[in-house]
Amino acid sequence: MALSCKTIIASTLFLAMTGCSIVPGGHFEGISSSEQTASLQNDLENINIHLIDAQLIQEYKRNQNQGDIKPIQLNKGVDVSGFEYRLGVGDVLTIGVWDHPELTIPAAVQRTAEFDGFRIQADGTVTFAYAPNIPAAGRTVTELRAELVERLSRVIEDPQIDVKVVGFKSQKVYVTGEVNKPNVLPITETPLTLIDAVNQAGGLTEHADWEVVNFTRGNVTEQIKLDEFYSNGDISQNRLLQHGDLIHVHRNDKRNVYVLGDVTKAGKVSINRYGLSLAEALSEVGGINERTADANGVFVLRKRDLDSDGVVADVYQLHARNIASLVLAEQFELEPQDIVYITSAPLARWNKVISLLLPSLATVDALQDIDNQ
């Protein structure tokens, strides 16, 4: 089967080249037909040929079930049980002492708690009555409260102190790229994960690459398979964020396929997060040209790495003359950078050549009628 498919493709490519050679200005100078055929044969040795049939679709689905769909591992998600917010320079606190209103700043009508709060200074300290220059940066609220109780116990018997963070200013994460609201998000007392950050930034845009998101911490960047989380519930793709983390969502510029050849409107078709079938791609460009296209000449070219895989490309052929093949086209999933090419029927190519030499094909028909008479 593979050999016969290679023969078909070789014949198709050879016909295309010979068709070009008789068009004025379209021939290949210095290249003979035999040389073209030999070159094509050498190239075909490095190409895998597949027929899009029921067996291929079943094999594809089997591989997808074994490789792509993974069981959800609940024990590999983000562990936030030990998370504690640690104060930093710029954070604003409110400090209240029960039964001692003279030590508590009352809430003002026209001012916020953040405006009237105690800001952690550049040296990492905060100052309160009877407790100046308390080290605060790097501590938790609980640790700072304990220090305040110890300091105020010298002047107040058994002080009851309440400490709250009302302005989270010291720690931030950055969400950039194809999100609806690119933003700088604060880290607060509530653990912030990568998925939370994307959602707080308004979610991904229509042009976002759903499959892979870049996550940078320090000098290390890793690719998060965000679609594995949304599609398969793989919570191992989530991350607990820290100060300075960067989340960048790329555009899906490379998540396209190219539909060329004898179609109504050749062009580029985007693959969305739900995938793209061969039937959908053909529909997006208006379908094949019913008058001139060869229904058996529907090819999908998928590039491979010759060094690692030993082949240049995989070529998939669909026999679209059979109505059942439309079902196969709907089930055949395309991949980014695939090229879908529809060949013209040999007769149509010949008519195009004739149309360059004669005013119209109608003239040929008229001359044929006169000769018959």
C-alpha beads as a LAMMPS data file, in Angstrom:
LAMMPS data file: protein, C-alpha beads

373 atoms
372 bonds

1 atom types
1 bond types

-500.0 500.0 xlo xhi
-500.0 500.0 ylo yhi
-500.0 500.0 zlo zhi

Masses

1 110.0

Atoms # bond

1 1 1 0.000 0.000 0.000
2 1 1 2.782 2.426 0.909
3 1 1 4.573 1.659 -2.348
4 1 1 1.466 2.271 -4.456
5 1 1 0.793 5.536 -2.590
6 1 1 4.364 6.634 -3.266
7 1 1 3.795 5.810 -6.926
8 1 1 0.637 7.933 -6.948
9 1 1 2.422 10.865 -5.315
10 1 1 5.410 10.539 -7.616
11 1 1 3.071 10.495 -10.618
12 1 1 1.166 13.489 -9.297
13 1 1 4.325 15.509 -8.699
14 1 1 5.767 14.470 -12.057
15 1 1 2.575 15.452 -13.882
16 1 1 2.647 18.774 -12.090
17 1 1 6.215 19.382 -13.209
18 1 1 5.614 18.267 -16.786
19 1 1 2.476 20.388 -16.883
20 1 1 4.543 23.388 -15.856
21 1 1 7.170 22.597 -18.448
22 1 1 4.793 23.168 -21.357
23 1 1 3.456 26.423 -20.013
24 1 1 5.343 29.363 -21.564
25 1 1 7.918 30.566 -19.064
26 1 1 7.144 27.691 -16.681
27 1 1 9.758 25.087 -17.627
28 1 1 12.878 24.119 -15.657
29 1 1 15.990 25.129 -17.563
30 1 1 18.647 22.429 -17.725
31 1 1 16.614 19.771 -15.889
32 1 1 15.385 16.785 -17.862
33 1 1 12.330 14.694 -17.026
34 1 1 14.514 11.743 -16.080
35 1 1 16.472 13.895 -13.645
36 1 1 13.256 15.202 -12.129
37 1 1 11.938 11.672 -11.705
38 1 1 15.167 10.485 -10.056
39 1 1 15.192 13.457 -7.686
40 1 1 11.594 12.826 -6.723
41 1 1 12.292 9.143 -6.113
42 1 1 15.200 10.002 -3.790
43 1 1 13.028 12.412 -1.820
44 1 1 10.234 9.854 -1.520
45 1 1 12.640 7.409 0.107
46 1 1 12.672 9.751 3.131
47 1 1 8.895 10.175 3.321
48 1 1 6.379 7.987 5.112
49 1 1 3.166 7.540 3.130
50 1 1 -0.108 6.777 4.901
51 1 1 -3.626 6.285 3.603
52 1 1 -6.307 7.942 5.733
53 1 1 -8.616 5.002 6.384
54 1 1 -10.499 3.478 9.295
55 1 1 -7.428 1.559 10.469
56 1 1 -5.332 4.743 10.656
57 1 1 -8.063 6.572 12.608
58 1 1 -8.368 3.684 15.087
59 1 1 -4.599 3.608 15.574
60 1 1 -4.564 7.370 16.156
61 1 1 -7.298 7.140 18.782
62 1 1 -5.533 4.230 20.465
63 1 1 -2.296 6.201 20.745
64 1 1 -4.185 9.219 22.026
65 1 1 -5.859 7.204 24.779
66 1 1 -2.543 5.696 25.821
67 1 1 -0.403 8.842 25.665
68 1 1 -2.415 12.037 25.805
69 1 1 -5.188 11.270 28.268
70 1 1 -3.573 10.754 31.649
71 1 1 -5.169 9.703 34.926
72 1 1 -5.613 12.557 37.353
73 1 1 -2.977 12.430 40.097
74 1 1 -4.491 14.246 43.050
75 1 1 -1.336 13.822 45.117
76 1 1 0.795 15.707 42.593
77 1 1 -0.993 19.026 42.796
78 1 1 0.089 22.206 44.507
79 1 1 0.583 21.724 48.257
80 1 1 -0.425 24.953 50.014
81 1 1 -0.803 23.474 53.484
82 1 1 2.477 24.967 54.686
83 1 1 2.048 28.356 53.048
84 1 1 2.541 31.380 55.297
85 1 1 2.770 34.926 54.062
86 1 1 6.006 36.613 55.092
87 1 1 6.072 40.362 55.443
88 1 1 8.224 42.551 53.236
89 1 1 9.318 46.132 52.729
90 1 1 6.352 48.314 51.742
91 1 1 3.641 46.196 53.358
92 1 1 1.150 48.186 55.424
93 1 1 -0.150 46.924 58.788
94 1 1 -2.876 47.851 61.233
95 1 1 -2.026 47.246 64.887
96 1 1 -4.685 47.372 67.581
97 1 1 -4.381 46.915 71.354
98 1 1 -7.569 45.870 73.158
99 1 1 -8.783 48.146 75.977
100 1 1 -6.132 50.710 75.048
101 1 1 -7.723 53.080 72.526
102 1 1 -4.868 55.559 72.986
103 1 1 -2.632 53.022 71.228
104 1 1 -5.076 52.279 68.419
105 1 1 -5.520 54.646 65.491
106 1 1 -9.279 55.102 65.026
107 1 1 -10.768 54.550 61.604
108 1 1 -11.277 57.856 59.816
109 1 1 -14.277 58.565 57.619
110 1 1 -12.334 59.896 54.636
111 1 1 -9.227 57.713 55.005
112 1 1 -8.534 54.058 54.415
113 1 1 -6.932 51.595 56.791
114 1 1 -3.988 51.407 54.398
115 1 1 -3.531 55.192 54.555
116 1 1 -3.507 55.206 58.376
117 1 1 -1.528 51.979 58.748
118 1 1 2.056 51.265 59.704
119 1 1 4.342 50.779 56.698
120 1 1 7.359 48.506 56.874
121 1 1 10.326 50.746 56.130
122 1 1 13.249 50.262 53.764
123 1 1 15.364 48.778 56.559
124 1 1 12.704 46.119 57.158
125 1 1 11.457 47.500 60.487
126 1 1 8.163 48.892 61.736
127 1 1 7.673 51.259 64.671
128 1 1 4.804 51.183 67.184
129 1 1 4.208 52.899 70.514
130 1 1 6.637 51.553 73.155
131 1 1 8.083 49.267 70.484
132 1 1 10.344 51.136 68.049
133 1 1 12.245 49.563 65.146
134 1 1 10.831 46.055 65.355
135 1 1 12.270 43.767 62.623
136 1 1 9.293 42.845 60.445
137 1 1 10.505 41.938 56.947
138 1 1 10.786 38.185 56.514
139 1 1 8.533 37.455 59.485
140 1 1 5.004 36.129 59.552
141 1 1 2.166 38.101 61.142
142 1 1 2.179 35.626 64.024
143 1 1 5.889 36.152 64.667
144 1 1 5.521 39.954 64.557
145 1 1 2.571 39.828 66.959
146 1 1 4.618 37.782 69.412
147 1 1 7.403 40.406 69.297
148 1 1 4.889 43.199 69.920
149 1 1 3.380 41.355 72.897
150 1 1 6.837 40.922 74.405
151 1 1 7.724 44.617 73.943
152 1 1 4.396 46.017 75.228
153 1 1 4.343 43.652 78.216
154 1 1 6.926 45.947 79.805
155 1 1 4.350 48.752 80.077
156 1 1 0.976 46.977 79.744
157 1 1 -0.155 43.944 81.679
158 1 1 -1.041 41.033 79.404
159 1 1 -1.558 43.070 76.204
160 1 1 -4.026 41.691 73.646
161 1 1 -2.736 42.743 70.232
162 1 1 -4.281 42.344 66.800
163 1 1 -2.080 42.655 63.671
164 1 1 -3.435 42.640 60.140
165 1 1 -1.922 43.300 56.708
166 1 1 -4.064 45.892 54.905
167 1 1 -1.647 46.649 52.072
168 1 1 0.232 43.889 50.258
169 1 1 2.943 45.893 48.523
170 1 1 6.151 43.912 48.844
171 1 1 5.648 40.845 46.673
172 1 1 4.328 40.677 43.127
173 1 1 3.965 38.316 40.189
174 1 1 3.621 39.304 36.543
175 1 1 1.129 37.990 33.982
176 1 1 1.877 39.097 30.428
177 1 1 1.037 38.177 26.856
178 1 1 -2.277 36.945 25.527
179 1 1 -4.477 37.425 28.592
180 1 1 -7.444 39.760 28.674
181 1 1 -5.970 41.937 31.426
182 1 1 -2.155 41.763 31.617
183 1 1 -1.389 42.729 35.170
184 1 1 0.928 42.818 38.149
185 1 1 -0.699 40.766 40.901
186 1 1 0.165 40.963 44.603
187 1 1 0.941 37.897 46.669
188 1 1 -1.281 37.978 49.722
189 1 1 -2.094 35.787 52.707
190 1 1 -4.155 33.637 50.334
191 1 1 -1.888 31.291 48.332
192 1 1 -1.690 32.350 44.692
193 1 1 -1.243 29.661 42.056
194 1 1 -0.486 29.914 38.349
195 1 1 -4.071 29.041 37.417
196 1 1 -5.373 31.641 39.891
197 1 1 -3.105 34.289 38.369
198 1 1 -4.263 33.555 34.813
199 1 1 -7.893 33.760 35.927
200 1 1 -7.318 37.023 37.812
201 1 1 -5.775 38.421 34.634
202 1 1 -9.072 37.848 32.853
203 1 1 -8.243 34.466 31.357
204 1 1 -6.705 33.723 27.980
205 1 1 -7.626 35.684 24.878
206 1 1 -8.978 34.314 21.640
207 1 1 -5.484 34.361 20.110
208 1 1 -3.691 32.728 23.052
209 1 1 -1.746 29.505 22.792
210 1 1 -3.737 27.253 25.110
211 1 1 -1.292 24.406 24.952
212 1 1 1.909 25.870 26.393
213 1 1 2.581 28.785 28.771
214 1 1 6.041 30.004 29.787
215 1 1 6.661 30.137 33.542
216 1 1 9.838 31.927 34.631
217 1 1 11.327 31.892 38.125
218 1 1 14.707 33.568 38.427
219 1 1 16.847 32.418 35.510
220 1 1 14.859 29.241 34.851
221 1 1 11.954 29.071 32.383
222 1 1 9.755 26.020 32.039
223 1 1 6.845 25.313 29.740
224 1 1 3.554 24.624 31.466
225 1 1 1.106 22.501 29.494
226 1 1 -1.925 24.531 30.462
227 1 1 -4.243 22.575 28.188
228 1 1 -3.423 19.411 30.136
229 1 1 -4.920 21.116 33.185
230 1 1 -8.070 22.390 31.488
231 1 1 -8.707 19.365 29.268
232 1 1 -7.507 16.446 31.390
233 1 1 -7.512 17.850 34.924
234 1 1 -3.749 17.387 35.302
235 1 1 -3.177 19.525 38.410
236 1 1 0.549 18.766 38.318
237 1 1 0.746 21.577 35.752
238 1 1 -0.186 24.142 38.431
239 1 1 2.432 26.060 40.451
240 1 1 2.458 27.949 43.747
241 1 1 3.737 31.419 42.884
242 1 1 6.498 33.359 44.596
243 1 1 7.681 36.945 44.438
244 1 1 9.094 37.824 41.016
245 1 1 7.526 34.921 39.099
246 1 1 6.596 35.676 35.486
247 1 1 3.808 34.020 33.508
248 1 1 3.837 34.707 29.775
249 1 1 1.130 33.459 27.404
250 1 1 2.220 33.297 23.768
251 1 1 0.082 33.988 20.714
252 1 1 -1.046 30.988 18.730
253 1 1 0.704 32.252 15.581
254 1 1 2.357 28.886 15.042
255 1 1 -0.793 26.906 15.779
256 1 1 -1.991 27.062 12.191
257 1 1 -2.345 24.802 9.201
258 1 1 -2.007 25.875 5.588
259 1 1 -4.560 24.789 3.003
260 1 1 -3.209 25.121 -0.525
261 1 1 -3.919 23.896 -4.013
262 1 1 -7.252 23.574 -5.791
263 1 1 -9.574 24.941 -3.116
264 1 1 -12.056 27.808 -3.211
265 1 1 -9.850 30.124 -1.151
266 1 1 -6.389 28.942 -0.149
267 1 1 -5.091 30.285 3.134
268 1 1 -4.164 29.782 6.766
269 1 1 -6.514 28.180 9.285
270 1 1 -6.002 28.477 13.053
271 1 1 -6.176 25.539 15.438
272 1 1 -8.192 26.425 18.522
273 1 1 -7.988 24.750 21.912
274 1 1 -10.457 22.074 20.812
275 1 1 -8.360 21.028 17.816
276 1 1 -8.964 21.103 14.065
277 1 1 -9.996 18.243 11.811
278 1 1 -9.217 17.898 8.125
279 1 1 -12.906 18.376 7.309
280 1 1 -13.041 21.602 9.340
281 1 1 -9.926 22.958 7.634
282 1 1 -11.374 22.316 4.176
283 1 1 -14.651 23.899 5.228
284 1 1 -12.853 27.032 6.458
285 1 1 -11.440 27.655 2.968
286 1 1 -14.726 27.003 1.200
287 1 1 -14.075 23.379 0.278
288 1 1 -12.330 21.885 -2.726
289 1 1 -13.063 23.135 -6.218
290 1 1 -15.605 20.591 -7.453
291 1 1 -14.970 21.324 -11.130
292 1 1 -11.213 21.034 -11.240
293 1 1 -9.937 19.362 -8.068
294 1 1 -8.974 15.727 -7.933
295 1 1 -11.043 14.255 -5.097
296 1 1 -8.432 11.534 -4.639
297 1 1 -5.677 14.116 -4.390
298 1 1 -6.233 15.368 -0.833
299 1 1 -2.842 15.267 0.895
300 1 1 -1.672 16.265 4.380
301 1 1 2.072 16.925 4.692
302 1 1 3.499 16.809 8.213
303 1 1 7.144 17.770 8.710
304 1 1 9.476 15.488 10.663
305 1 1 13.064 15.764 11.881
306 1 1 15.291 13.848 9.478
307 1 1 18.184 13.604 11.951
308 1 1 16.167 12.160 14.841
309 1 1 13.321 10.386 13.014
310 1 1 15.073 9.327 9.822
311 1 1 12.282 10.772 7.652
312 1 1 11.620 14.205 6.207
313 1 1 7.847 14.118 6.471
314 1 1 4.717 12.047 6.851
315 1 1 2.271 12.310 3.970
316 1 1 -1.361 11.333 4.487
317 1 1 -3.678 10.814 1.522
318 1 1 -7.481 10.903 1.584
319 1 1 -9.594 9.372 -1.199
320 1 1 -12.417 11.909 -1.054
321 1 1 -14.406 10.398 -3.927
322 1 1 -15.991 7.999 -1.465
323 1 1 -18.701 9.611 0.660
324 1 1 -17.486 7.590 3.668
325 1 1 -14.189 9.435 3.431
326 1 1 -15.918 12.584 4.701
327 1 1 -16.364 10.813 8.028
328 1 1 -12.649 9.967 8.044
329 1 1 -11.796 13.595 7.261
330 1 1 -13.859 14.708 10.253
331 1 1 -11.984 12.284 12.520
332 1 1 -8.471 13.050 11.215
333 1 1 -6.947 15.672 13.529
334 1 1 -4.472 18.129 12.074
335 1 1 -1.365 19.345 13.887
336 1 1 0.249 22.809 13.910
337 1 1 2.189 23.635 10.721
338 1 1 0.539 20.846 8.714
339 1 1 0.138 21.582 5.009
340 1 1 -3.072 20.423 3.337
341 1 1 -2.705 20.303 -0.431
342 1 1 -5.427 19.548 -2.982
343 1 1 -4.213 18.540 -6.442
344 1 1 -5.972 19.374 -9.700
345 1 1 -7.256 16.636 -11.966
346 1 1 -4.954 15.997 -14.954
347 1 1 -7.707 17.088 -17.363
348 1 1 -8.121 20.383 -15.581
349 1 1 -4.388 21.065 -15.781
350 1 1 -4.447 20.296 -19.500
351 1 1 -7.384 22.668 -20.024
352 1 1 -5.472 25.422 -18.226
353 1 1 -2.574 24.954 -20.623
354 1 1 -4.891 25.005 -23.657
355 1 1 -6.599 28.154 -22.354
356 1 1 -3.238 29.942 -22.556
357 1 1 -2.880 29.023 -26.235
358 1 1 -6.420 29.501 -27.554
359 1 1 -8.955 32.286 -26.928
360 1 1 -11.334 29.826 -25.261
361 1 1 -12.166 26.169 -25.040
362 1 1 -15.377 26.961 -26.919
363 1 1 -13.258 27.579 -30.026
364 1 1 -11.847 24.069 -29.772
365 1 1 -15.322 22.628 -29.445
366 1 1 -16.513 24.582 -32.516
367 1 1 -13.597 23.391 -34.620
368 1 1 -14.237 19.827 -33.503
369 1 1 -17.889 20.118 -34.580
370 1 1 -16.856 21.404 -38.060
371 1 1 -14.396 18.551 -38.475
372 1 1 -17.028 15.994 -37.529
373 1 1 -19.381 17.418 -40.156

Bonds

1 1 1 2
2 1 2 3
3 1 3 4
4 1 4 5
5 1 5 6
6 1 6 7
7 1 7 8
8 1 8 9
9 1 9 10
10 1 10 11
11 1 11 12
12 1 12 13
13 1 13 14
14 1 14 15
15 1 15 16
16 1 16 17
17 1 17 18
18 1 18 19
19 1 19 20
20 1 20 21
21 1 21 22
22 1 22 23
23 1 23 24
24 1 24 25
25 1 25 26
26 1 26 27
27 1 27 28
28 1 28 29
29 1 29 30
30 1 30 31
31 1 31 32
32 1 32 33
33 1 33 34
34 1 34 35
35 1 35 36
36 1 36 37
37 1 37 38
38 1 38 39
39 1 39 40
40 1 40 41
41 1 41 42
42 1 42 43
43 1 43 44
44 1 44 45
45 1 45 46
46 1 46 47
47 1 47 48
48 1 48 49
49 1 49 50
50 1 50 51
51 1 51 52
52 1 52 53
53 1 53 54
54 1 54 55
55 1 55 56
56 1 56 57
57 1 57 58
58 1 58 59
59 1 59 60
60 1 60 61
61 1 61 62
62 1 62 63
63 1 63 64
64 1 64 65
65 1 65 66
66 1 66 67
67 1 67 68
68 1 68 69
69 1 69 70
70 1 70 71
71 1 71 72
72 1 72 73
73 1 73 74
74 1 74 75
75 1 75 76
76 1 76 77
77 1 77 78
78 1 78 79
79 1 79 80
80 1 80 81
81 1 81 82
82 1 82 83
83 1 83 84
84 1 84 85
85 1 85 86
86 1 86 87
87 1 87 88
88 1 88 89
89 1 89 90
90 1 90 91
91 1 91 92
92 1 92 93
93 1 93 94
94 1 94 95
95 1 95 96
96 1 96 97
97 1 97 98
98 1 98 99
99 1 99 100
100 1 100 101
101 1 101 102
102 1 102 103
103 1 103 104
104 1 104 105
105 1 105 106
106 1 106 107
107 1 107 108
108 1 108 109
109 1 109 110
110 1 110 111
111 1 111 112
112 1 112 113
113 1 113 114
114 1 114 115
115 1 115 116
116 1 116 117
117 1 117 118
118 1 118 119
119 1 119 120
120 1 120 121
121 1 121 122
122 1 122 123
123 1 123 124
124 1 124 125
125 1 125 126
126 1 126 127
127 1 127 128
128 1 128 129
129 1 129 130
130 1 130 131
131 1 131 132
132 1 132 133
133 1 133 134
134 1 134 135
135 1 135 136
136 1 136 137
137 1 137 138
138 1 138 139
139 1 139 140
140 1 140 141
141 1 141 142
142 1 142 143
143 1 143 144
144 1 144 145
145 1 145 146
146 1 146 147
147 1 147 148
148 1 148 149
149 1 149 150
150 1 150 151
151 1 151 152
152 1 152 153
153 1 153 154
154 1 154 155
155 1 155 156
156 1 156 157
157 1 157 158
158 1 158 159
159 1 159 160
160 1 160 161
161 1 161 162
162 1 162 163
163 1 163 164
164 1 164 165
165 1 165 166
166 1 166 167
167 1 167 168
168 1 168 169
169 1 169 170
170 1 170 171
171 1 171 172
172 1 172 173
173 1 173 174
174 1 174 175
175 1 175 176
176 1 176 177
177 1 177 178
178 1 178 179
179 1 179 180
180 1 180 181
181 1 181 182
182 1 182 183
183 1 183 184
184 1 184 185
185 1 185 186
186 1 186 187
187 1 187 188
188 1 188 189
189 1 189 190
190 1 190 191
191 1 191 192
192 1 192 193
193 1 193 194
194 1 194 195
195 1 195 196
196 1 196 197
197 1 197 198
198 1 198 199
199 1 199 200
200 1 200 201
201 1 201 202
202 1 202 203
203 1 203 204
204 1 204 205
205 1 205 206
206 1 206 207
207 1 207 208
208 1 208 209
209 1 209 210
210 1 210 211
211 1 211 212
212 1 212 213
213 1 213 214
214 1 214 215
215 1 215 216
216 1 216 217
217 1 217 218
218 1 218 219
219 1 219 220
220 1 220 221
221 1 221 222
222 1 222 223
223 1 223 224
224 1 224 225
225 1 225 226
226 1 226 227
227 1 227 228
228 1 228 229
229 1 229 230
230 1 230 231
231 1 231 232
232 1 232 233
233 1 233 234
234 1 234 235
235 1 235 236
236 1 236 237
237 1 237 238
238 1 238 239
239 1 239 240
240 1 240 241
241 1 241 242
242 1 242 243
243 1 243 244
244 1 244 245
245 1 245 246
246 1 246 247
247 1 247 248
248 1 248 249
249 1 249 250
250 1 250 251
251 1 251 252
252 1 252 253
253 1 253 254
254 1 254 255
255 1 255 256
256 1 256 257
257 1 257 258
258 1 258 259
259 1 259 260
260 1 260 261
261 1 261 262
262 1 262 263
263 1 263 264
264 1 264 265
265 1 265 266
266 1 266 267
267 1 267 268
268 1 268 269
269 1 269 270
270 1 270 271
271 1 271 272
272 1 272 273
273 1 273 274
274 1 274 275
275 1 275 276
276 1 276 277
277 1 277 278
278 1 278 279
279 1 279 280
280 1 280 281
281 1 281 282
282 1 282 283
283 1 283 284
284 1 284 285
285 1 285 286
286 1 286 287
287 1 287 288
288 1 288 289
289 1 289 290
290 1 290 291
291 1 291 292
292 1 292 293
293 1 293 294
294 1 294 295
295 1 295 296
296 1 296 297
297 1 297 298
298 1 298 299
299 1 299 300
300 1 300 301
301 1 301 302
302 1 302 303
303 1 303 304
304 1 304 305
305 1 305 306
306 1 306 307
307 1 307 308
308 1 308 309
309 1 309 310
310 1 310 311
311 1 311 312
312 1 312 313
313 1 313 314
314 1 314 315
315 1 315 316
316 1 316 317
317 1 317 318
318 1 318 319
319 1 319 320
320 1 320 321
321 1 321 322
322 1 322 323
323 1 323 324
324 1 324 325
325 1 325 326
326 1 326 327
327 1 327 328
328 1 328 329
329 1 329 330
330 1 330 331
331 1 331 332
332 1 332 333
333 1 333 334
334 1 334 335
335 1 335 336
336 1 336 337
337 1 337 338
338 1 338 339
339 1 339 340
340 1 340 341
341 1 341 342
342 1 342 343
343 1 343 344
344 1 344 345
345 1 345 346
346 1 346 347
347 1 347 348
348 1 348 349
349 1 349 350
350 1 350 351
351 1 351 352
352 1 352 353
353 1 353 354
354 1 354 355
355 1 355 356
356 1 356 357
357 1 357 358
358 1 358 359
359 1 359 360
360 1 360 361
361 1 361 362
362 1 362 363
363 1 363 364
364 1 364 365
365 1 365 366
366 1 366 367
367 1 367 368
368 1 368 369
369 1 369 370
370 1 370 371
371 1 371 372
372 1 372 373
